Amino acid sequence: MQTSQHINKSKFIFHACRKHRIIAGIIFVALSAFFVSFAIAAHYHVDMGSRLGRCGFKMMYGIPCPTCGYTTATLAFARGKVISAFYIQPACAFICSTFVLIDIISFIIAVFGVNFLFISRFFAEVKIRHIIFSLIVIVASGWAVTLARAVAHK
C-alpha cells in the first residue's frame, strides 16, 4: 500500500473550537429535551391531540395531511418502539432516527471536543436548499405511504 493510501486519523477528526462545542451543546440539549418531553408525554399517556389540536386538513378533506401521524410516531419512537414508529409514519421515524444520530454526534463534540471532518465537508458542500429539498422528499414519501394506507382502508 502506498503512503498516500494510508488512513490518517487526523484527517477524520480534529479538535473542536469553543464556538463549535457551544453550538453542539445547544443542539444536544434541544434535541434531548425534545425526546425527553415526548417520552414523558408517552409515559403519562398525555393526549397530544388535545394539546396540539386535531388535524384540520383531515377534517376538511377527509384524507391525511402530509404530517398526519408524526406526533403518534414520535411518541412511539420516544417509548423505544422504533419499528412501530416506522409503521405509523415512516418519514417521521426516519427524521427521529436522524435526530438521534445528530444528538449523539453533538454530544461527542460538546463533551469531548472532537469534531469530525465529514461534518465540516457536509456544511461546506451542501446548501440549505438541498436540505430543504431532501426534507420535502422525505415528507412527501411519508405522505404517500399514509395516503396509500388511507385509501386501502376505505
N, C-alpha and C positions, 0 to 999 in steps of 0.2 A: 504494500500500500504506500502510495506516495505521501509525503509530508503534507501536501495540500489537501489530502483526503481525510486526514485525521480529524476526529471530532474534538474541538476545543471547548471545554466547559465555559470559558469566559465569553464565548460567542452567544451562548444561550441565556446566561443570567448575568446581571450586573447589579451594583449597589443602587438602591432607590434613593433619590434625594428626599429631603424633608417634605417638600411640596407633594410629591407623589405618594409618600407614606400617609400624609394627612388626607388626601383625596381618597386613597384606598380605604382608610379608616372610616371615612364618612360613608362610602359606598357599602362597606361591610356592615356598619351599624344600621343603615337604612334598609338593606335587604334582609338582615337578620330580624329587625323589628317587623318588617312586612310578614315574614314567615311565622314569627312568634305570635303576632296578633291573629293570624289565621288559625294557628294551632290552638290558641286559647279559645277562639270562637268555635272551633270544631269540638274541642274537649267539653265545653259547656253547652253545646248544642244551641248556639246563638242563631236565630233565624236571620240570616244575612239579607234575605229577600225583603223583609220588612224594614231593615235598616237602609238598604241601598235602593229600595223601590223595585217594583215589578217592571218587567220589560215592556215598554210602551210599543216598541216595534212589533213584538209578537202579538200583543193585544190588538193592535191596529190592523196588521196584515195577515195574521194567522200563521206566519212562518217564523222560525227562529231568526234572531238578528245575528250579525257577524260575531258578536261576543256572548251569545247565549251559552250558558254552561261554564263560563270562565270562573265564576265565584264557586260553584259546586266543585269544579275540577281543582281549583286552588285549595279548597277545604280538604278534599281527598288527598291531595299532594302533601299538604301540611300534616295530615294524620299519618303519613307514611304509606298511603295506598297509591303508589305511583302508577301501577298498572290500571287501577280503576280511574285515575285521573286521565290517563291516555285514552281510555274507553269513553269517558264522559265528554272530553273536549281535547282532542289531540294537539291542537295549536297551543292551548293554554299549558298543557303538560310539558310540551317542548320548551315554551318560554320559561316555565318554572324550573325546568332542568338547566336551562342556560343561566338563569339567575343563581342557582346553587353553585354552578361552576364559577361564575363571576364572584360570588361570595367567598368561595374557597381561595381563589387567586388573590382577591383583595385582602383577605386575612393574612395570607403569606407575605404580601407586600407590606402591609401596615405593621405587622408584628415583627417580622424577621428582617425587613429592609431589603428584601431580594426582589428585583424586578426582572422581567423576562423580555427577551429581545422580540419575541413574537407579538407582544402587546404593543411595543413601540412601532413595529412594522405594520401592524394592523391599523393603528391610528394614522400612520403616515400614508398608507396606500388606500385605505377605504374611506370614502367620503360619506357624509351624513345621508346623502340621497340614496346611497347603496344600502345603508342600514334601514332607512325608511321603506325602500322598495322591498327588501327582504321581509320586514315585518308585515307589509301589506300582503305579500305572497303567503306567508305563514298563516295570517288571519283568514285570508280567502280560502286557503286549503282546509283549515279547520271548519270554516263555514260550509264548505262544500260537503264535508262529512256530516255535519249536523243537519243540513238540508236533505241529504240523501236518507238519513235515518228518519227524519220527519215525514218524508214522502213515503218511505217504506212502511211506516206505522199507521198511515191513513187508510 
